[in-house]
Amino acid sequence: MGRKFEDVIDILEYDELRRFKNDLDTGAIMLKKLLEEKIKRKLKEHEKICATCTNDLNFYKANNYTLIFGPDDFKKKASFCGLDCLEYFILKLKDIKTKLKENNISSTDHF
């Protein structure tokens, strides 16, 4: 479970709070850089393991694949160690989508 922003602020020492306040007063350049770096690190986390078989990914291999999917406002990323894992993931995704459509159709038939 993630922490609330207020909880994070409570953890900071007085000197850190003053430094953030001064940064905010002068355009928050330091805070912006800090947040951008943290976001970049979080985005790379998906690339560490295969989404299908959970094997560790070797960043230097040419047969790693990353799939970006989902609606524009909630994109998801999944990385794979090979075409077979990517294909398996896509097939399972199609199955889920098909089942959802069938459930929606069958639930409207009853009314």
TORGU-893148 format. One line per field, with one value per residue (C-alpha): residue number from 1; residue in one letter; y, x, z. Coordinates in pm, 1 decimal, decimal comma, padded with zeros to 6 digits. Example, Ala and Ser with C-alpha at 12.3 -4.5 7.8 and 13.67 -1.06 7.14 Angstrom:
REM residues 2
resi (1;2);
resn (A;S);
v (-00450,0;-00106,0);
u (01230,0;01367,0);
w (00780,0;00714,0);
This chain:
REM residues 111
resi (1;2;3;4;5;6;7;8;9;10;11;12;13;14;15;16;17;18;19;20;21;22;23;24;25;26;27;28;29;30;31;32;33;34;35;36;37;38;39;40;41;42;43;44;45;46;47;48;49;50;51;52;53;54;55;56;57;58;59;60;61;62;63;64;65;66;67;68;69;70;71;72;73;74;75;76;77;78;79;80;81;82;83;84;85;86;87;88;89;90;91;92;93;94;95;96;97;98;99;100;101;102;103;104;105;106;107;108;109;110;111);
resn (M;G;R;K;F;E;D;V;I;D;I;L;E;Y;D;E;L;R;R;F;K;N;D;L;D;T;G;A;I;M;L;K;K;L;L;E;E;K;I;K;R;K;L;K;E;H;E;K;I;C;A;T;C;T;N;D;L;N;F;Y;K;A;N;N;Y;T;L;I;F;G;P;D;D;F;K;K;K;A;S;F;C;G;L;D;C;L;E;Y;F;I;L;K;L;K;D;I;K;T;K;L;K;E;N;N;I;S;S;T;D;H;F);
v (00000,0;00336,5;00622,8;00940,9;01258,9;01389,0;01080,3;01147,8;01511,7;01396,1;01185,4;01481,0;01661,7;02035,1;02122,3;01913,7;02082,0;02427,2;02321,8;02201,0;02518,1;02735,1;02528,1;02570,1;02943,9;02966,7;02756,5;02402,1;02314,8;02074,4;01905,5;01873,9;01705,1;01473,3;01367,6;01320,8;01092,9;00886,7;00850,7;00733,8;00470,4;00350,9;00324,8;00104,2;-00138,0;-00318,0;-00411,8;-00624,8;-00945,8;-01116,3;-01054,4;-01411,8;-01643,4;-01407,6;-01481,0;-01201,4;-00996,2;-00938,6;-00578,4;-00657,6;-00920,5;-00819,7;-01052,5;-00859,0;-00700,9;-00440,6;-00402,9;-00077,6;-00117,1;00027,1;00347,3;00676,4;00791,6;00463,5;00305,1;-00017,0;-00171,9;-00533,6;-00670,6;-01017,9;-01234,0;-01368,6;-01389,5;-01700,4;-01518,8;-01213,3;-01434,5;-01620,8;-01289,3;-01154,6;-01476,2;-01460,6;-01092,7;-01182,8;-01458,5;-01216,9;-00959,6;-01224,8;-01349,4;-00993,7;-00934,8;-01264,2;-01174,1;-00833,5;-00985,2;-01261,4;-01022,1;-00795,1;-01094,7;-01159,8;-00818,7);
u (00000,0;00141,1;00193,1;-00003,3;00179,6;00117,8;00287,9;00594,3;00605,0;00582,2;00896,7;01109,2;01338,2;01300,2;01600,1;01459,5;01120,8;01284,6;01485,1;01167,4;00980,7;01263,5;01267,1;00890,3;00923,7;01183,6;01005,0;01051,8;01333,2;01499,1;01168,8;01078,1;01412,7;01377,8;01027,4;01126,1;01415,4;01192,1;00929,4;01198,7;01315,5;00957,6;00896,6;01204,9;01088,3;00861,6;01167,9;01331,3;01128,7;00925,2;00553,3;00470,0;00735,7;00895,4;01248,3;01499,4;01546,1;01890,1;01899,0;02165,7;01962,9;01792,1;01496,7;01343,0;01007,9;00795,0;00423,0;00243,6;-00132,8;-00443,6;-00643,0;-00459,2;-00514,8;-00397,2;-00121,6;00039,1;00371,5;00478,4;00818,1;00891,8;01202,6;01100,4;00834,7;00679,6;00608,3;00476,9;00248,0;00120,0;00044,4;-00144,7;-00347,6;-00444,5;-00533,7;-00759,5;-00924,2;-00997,8;-01141,5;-01357,4;-01490,2;-01572,7;-01764,8;-01952,9;-02045,0;-02173,4;-02379,3;-02519,7;-02605,0;-02800,6;-02988,7;-03148,5;-03316,0);
w (00000,0;-00102,5;00137,8;00125,5;00042,9;00394,1;00540,9;00328,3;00444,4;00808,2;00763,1;00648,3;00892,5;00950,9;00729,7;00443,3;00479,5;00462,4;00156,2;-00021,5;00077,2;-00059,3;-00376,7;-00418,5;-00364,8;-00641,9;-00905,2;-00767,4;-01009,2;-00765,1;-00678,7;-01045,2;-01125,0;-00826,5;-00931,0;-01295,5;-01196,7;-00966,1;-01242,0;-01487,6;-01238,3;-01181,6;-01556,5;-01595,1;-01325,1;-01573,3;-01775,4;-01503,4;-01539,1;-01808,4;-01755,2;-01862,4;-01719,9;-01460,8;-01585,7;-01537,1;-01852,3;-01998,7;-02120,3;-02376,8;-02564,0;-02885,0;-02829,0;-02536,5;-02616,8;-02440,4;-02500,7;-02416,0;-02390,4;-02231,9;-02267,4;-02321,4;-01965,8;-01806,5;-02015,5;-01895,2;-01993,0;-01993,3;-02094,2;-02230,8;-02271,8;-02613,4;-02879,9;-02725,6;-02397,1;-02583,0;-02795,1;-02488,1;-02314,5;-02616,5;-02649,0;-02280,4;-02322,8;-02617,1;-02411,4;-02128,2;-02368,1;-02537,3;-02202,6;-02095,2;-02416,9;-02375,2;-02017,5;-02122,0;-02404,3;-02186,3;-01902,5;-02138,0;-02282,5;-01945,2;-01927,2);
